[in-house]
Amino acid sequence: MAVPKKRTSLSKKRIRKNIWKRKGYWAARKAFSLAKSLSTGNAKSFLYEKKKIKKKPKSGFGRI
């Protein structure tokens, strides 16, 4: 079993942790951007099937 000989310095540990966090940040940013473009209808590189929703007729006392 491989065992490290020396302890990792705090600065190296912090650098590696920040790289790991940055990857998550960019993945979340891409996902949010894609969701935004899908919701506004501006998605060009993502194909999906749009479902048509039937509107219910309004009932009650309103404009006729």
N, C-alpha and C positions, 0 to 999 in steps of 0.2 A: 504494500500500500504506500502510495506517495505521500510524504509528509514534508511540509515546507520547513526549511532549516532556520529561517529568520522571520521575525515578525514584520508584517506589512506596515509601512509608515502611515501616519494619519493622512498626510497629503495625498498619497497614492490611493488610499481607501476612498477619500473624498472625491478625487477625480473620477474613479471608477463608478462611484455611486451617482455622480452627476451625469455621466454618460448614459447610465442605465435609465435615469429619470428623463433625460432628454429624448430618448427613443420613445418612451411612453407618451410624452408631450406631443411629439410629431404625429404619432399614430392617432391620438385623440383629436388633434387638429384636423387631420385628413378626414376622419370619420365625420366630424362636425360639419366640415365644408361640403362633403358629399350629401349629408342629410339636408343641409340648407339648400343646395342646388336641386335636390329631388323635390323638396317641398314647394319651391318656387316654380318648378317646371323648366329650369335652365340646364338640366343634366344632359350632356352631350356624349359622354363616354360610358354611361351606365344605362343598360337596357332593362326595362321592366314593363310589365303589363299593367295598363291602367284599367281599373274597374269602374264601370259607370254606376253611379248611385241614383236610384230612383227617388225623386222628391215626393213626399207625402202632400196631398192637397191640404191646404189650411182649413181648419174648421173653427167654428165659433163666431163671435161677433167681430167682424173686422170690415175692411173695405170690400166691396163687392165688385 
